[in-house]
Structures are given as C-alpha cells and as structure tokens.
C-alpha cells in the first residue's frame, strides 16, 4: 500500500526528515507519535504530494509520490484531514462533504458544482457514518469544533479514498469529542478497509486506537511496534529523554489524568 525508503526532506538548511523507512499495509490504522517539530506533518504531506521530498523512494497506492506528474491521480486515492478542520464555513454541511467529489469530476463540472444524484446520496451516506446527516442543510459555521471535524471526515470518506491521512485531528478537541472523532476514523478502517495514518500527540489514544505505532524524533524513526510494546523506554526515545511514569491501561478513571500528562509533555 505505502512503501517509503530513505526519505529525506529539507527546508533550507533544516533537515526535517532524515532517512525514513516505513511500510504501511492495506487496512492498517497506523499512529505516528512524536513531539512538535519531529517531522510528522511533513511526512504526511510528502505521502500525498502536498510537499515534495528531496530524496528517497515513496510509493503510495500504486503511484510514485516523488513524481509530480502523478500527483493528481495520487490525491484522488489519498484523502487528508487537517487539525483545523479546513471546512468552508459559509457552505452547508452537505456542500462541504460534496467537495470531496471534486477530484473525480471534470474541470467544467467542478467549477459549476454540478453534482450527480449519486454524489449527493454518497455524501449523505458519509454524513450518516459520522452521525451528522440531520445537519446536512445547516451552515457549517453553526457547528461546534468537533462537528466540523466530523464534516472533514465525511468529506474525506466521500472521496472514496484508499488512504486517509489525519494530521493531529483531535489536537483542539476535548477528550470526549476526541475519542468520538477517532472512533469514526477507526470505523472507516475496520468497515471500509481504508488505510488510516494518524498523527497524534496523545499516547493513550495511540495505544487505544492504533493497530501499530511508529515514533518520530528529530526527523528519524525511532520506534515501530504495537501498543503493548510502547513502554517507557520507547517513549523516552520518542520524546527525547523525557521520563515517563508507568503507563496505565486506559480506563474511564485514568484516561483524563493520563491524557493531561501526555499533552503536557508534548506541548
């Protein structure tokens, strides 16, 4: 599905990605952990061509993500969910979701926003998946932050992608809403077979939702394993020597305190 070898990215003299090697399987929910500046967002943007890597090999859904000529076809198969929603507030919820179909339409049809009946039915089904179909005709600026992020997920699903890249999708949300958003992404992975790569700061969410977790630090991949393998020694590598207390299983009682601890370390 995704194959990355010796990937490097520079911004001027700043070496952001330093030889990343990573494979992601179809239908996998992969969480990327790491402090701010570790290269998490840059890696996602390289995968869908929003940023072009400087060296290495990057194959995604059958396309060469190092070749700008393949970007249009690549982006039809790889959807992106951003931290700050990136929805159009003055449009209705349904219209926002329908924009996920623009990449599959002709230039003329997309300019005129001529959506087919099938597209509208698909968009409504995507809204039902995130439990927002009752808000289809509401203006998006009337929604809460969590609801706007769910619109972003529905828009990504309307694209009918093979991969969803989620760049810190719950960073600005409260714990209850965060878990709801991650639940919808997890369902897309389990029920539709969509590969999900999700950048997170919260260790407890990574352990709860991820099939597999990788850790970035200083632009290098320093951990690759399951949630059970994400112990103190691995966290110390990811978060540059920070000492963590014993990691407790996620429960209703421990979740809030654990989350606050991790958010404090990651900030």
N, C-alpha and C positions, 0 to 999 in steps of 0.2 A: 504493500500500500504506500508506505513512505520509507525511503532509504536515503540516509544522509551520511556522507563520508568526508572527513577532514574539512569541514565547513568553516570558512573564515569570513569575517566582516569587519571592516574598518570604517570609522567616521573620522576622517583626517588622520591624526596620529593616534587616535583612541582605538585600540584593538578590542572590539566588542565580543566577537565570537572567535574562540581560539581552538580550532580543530575539532569541531563537534562530530561525533559518530553516533548515529541513532537509527534504529529501525522501529517502525510502528506498524502493528498488524491491523488488518481489516476488522472493524467492530470492537476495537480496543478503546477503553477510556483511560487515557494517559494524562496524568497530572504532572506539571512541571513546577517544582518548588525552587525558590531562590530569593535572595534579598533584592531590593531595588538596585538596578544597575548591573544585575548579573547577566543580562542578555536574553531574558525570557521573551520579552515583546519583540525584540529584533529577530529572534529565531522564528516566531510565528509569522512575522511579516516576510521573511525570506521564503517560507514554505508556500505562501500564496502569491508571491511576486510583488507585494507592496514595497518591498525593499529587495534589491538585487545583491546577493552575496558576492564577495570578491574572489573567492577561490574555493575549490572543493566540488563535491558532487551532491546534487539534490534531486531526487526523483520522487514525484508525488502523483498518485492516481494515474500513472502511465505517462506523465508529461515530465519534461526536463525543466525544472523550476529555475535553472540557470540561463535558460534561453528566453529572452524577452518576446520572441515571436510566438511562443506558446502560452503566453500569459492569459490571453482571452479565454482559451479553452480550459486552462488550468483553473481560472477563477469561477468558471461555471460549475466546477465539481468541488470547489473548496470554499465554504462559507465562513464568514468572520463575525464574531460577536465581540463588541468592544466594551470597555469598562464603563464609559459614559453614555451608553445606550445608542448614540448616533441615530436616533429616530428623528423624523421630521415632525416637529410639534404641531404645526398648523394643519397637517393632514389628519384624516381619520385613521383609526387603528387599522381598518381593513386596507386602506390605500397604502399604509406603511408596509403591511405584510405583502401586498401585491408587488411592491418594488423588488422583492426577491425574485420575481419572474422576469425582470427586465433583461437580464443577460441571456435569456432564452428566446428573446423576441427580435424581430428585425429592427433596424435603426429607426425606420419611419414609425412603426407601431409603438416602439418605446417612447419616442418623442411625443406622440399623440396620446399615449397611455391607453391604448386600445387593448384591454384585457378580455380574454375569452371567458365564456361561461365556465369552462373547465378550470381556468386560472382562479376565478372567484371561488368556485367550490373547493379547490385545493387550499386557498388561503383561509377559508372558513374552517376547514378540517384542521389546519395548523393552529388556528386560534383555539379550537376545541381542545387540542392537545395541551395547551398551556392554560386552559380554563379561562379564556378571555373572549369567547365568541359572543357573550352578551354585551361586550363593549365594542363590537365591530364598527359601529357607526358613530362612536364618540370621538371627539377630538383628542389627539394623543397628549396634548398639553394639560388635559384634565386628569391624567392618570398619575398615580404615585410612581416613585422611582423604581420600585420593584415591578410594578405593572409594565412600565416602559421597557424594562429589561426583558420581560416575558414577551413583549411585542418583538423585540430584537431576536429572540429565539424563534418565534413563529415565522418571522421574515427569513431567517436562515433556513428553516425547515421547508419553506415554500420554494426555495431554490432547488430542492431535491438533491442536496449535495451528497457526495461520498464521504466528505470530511467536514467537520465543524471545528474551527479554531476559536477558542474563547479566551480572550485576554483579560484576566482578572475580572470576570463578570460579576463578582459579588463584593468587590472592594468597597463600594459605597453603600452597601445594604446592611440592614440589621440582621442578627443571627437567624431569626425565624424566616425572613424573606430569602436570605442567602441559601438556606437549606432547601427551600422550595424551588429556587432557580436551578440549583444543582440537581435536584430531583428530576426536573424536566429534561435537563441535558442527559442525565443518566438513562432516562426512559427512551430518549431518541437513540441512544447507543444500543440499549437492550432490545427495543421493539422494532427499530427500523434498520439496525445493522450499521448505523453511521459511526465512523471513527471520530472520536472526540479527543482533542488535545487542549487541555485547560490549564492556563497559568493561574497559580494561586499563591497567596501568602500564608493562608491558614493551614497549619499542619493537620489539625483534627479533621478538616474537610477532605484533605488529600487522602488521609487514611480511611475515611468513611466511604468516599465515592470512587476512588481510583482503582482500576484493575492493577495498575502499575504506576510507580512514581519515579521520576528522574529529578535529580537535583543539579542546579547550575550555580556556580560560584566563580566570579571573576572571568566569566566567559568560557569556562570549562565545565564539562560534565563530570561531576564528582560522585554521583550516586545513581544507581539504576537497580531497582528492586521492587518487591511487594511492600504493602503496608506493614506486614509483620516484620520485615527487615529494616524498617525505618526506625532505628533506635538512636540512642543518644550520640553514639559515635558518628553516625551518618549525618545527624542534624548539626553536629559540630563542624563537619566538613562543609556542609551547605551554607551555614551561617557564620563561617569564618571564626571558629574558635569559641563561639558563644556557648556557655554551659547551660544545659537544659536539665530541669528536674526529670524524674521518672515520668514517662508518658503513660497516662492512664487510659483505659478503654473509654470510648466516647459514650456517655450516658446523658440523660436529661439533667442529672445533678451536676456532672463535671463539665459539661460542654461549655457553658458560659465562661467559667474561670479559665479553662484551657485556651479557649479562643482569645480571650483578652491577653493572656500571656504571650501567645504566638504573635498576635498583632503588634504588641509592644516591641517584641524582638525584631519583627520585620520592618518596622517603621524607621 
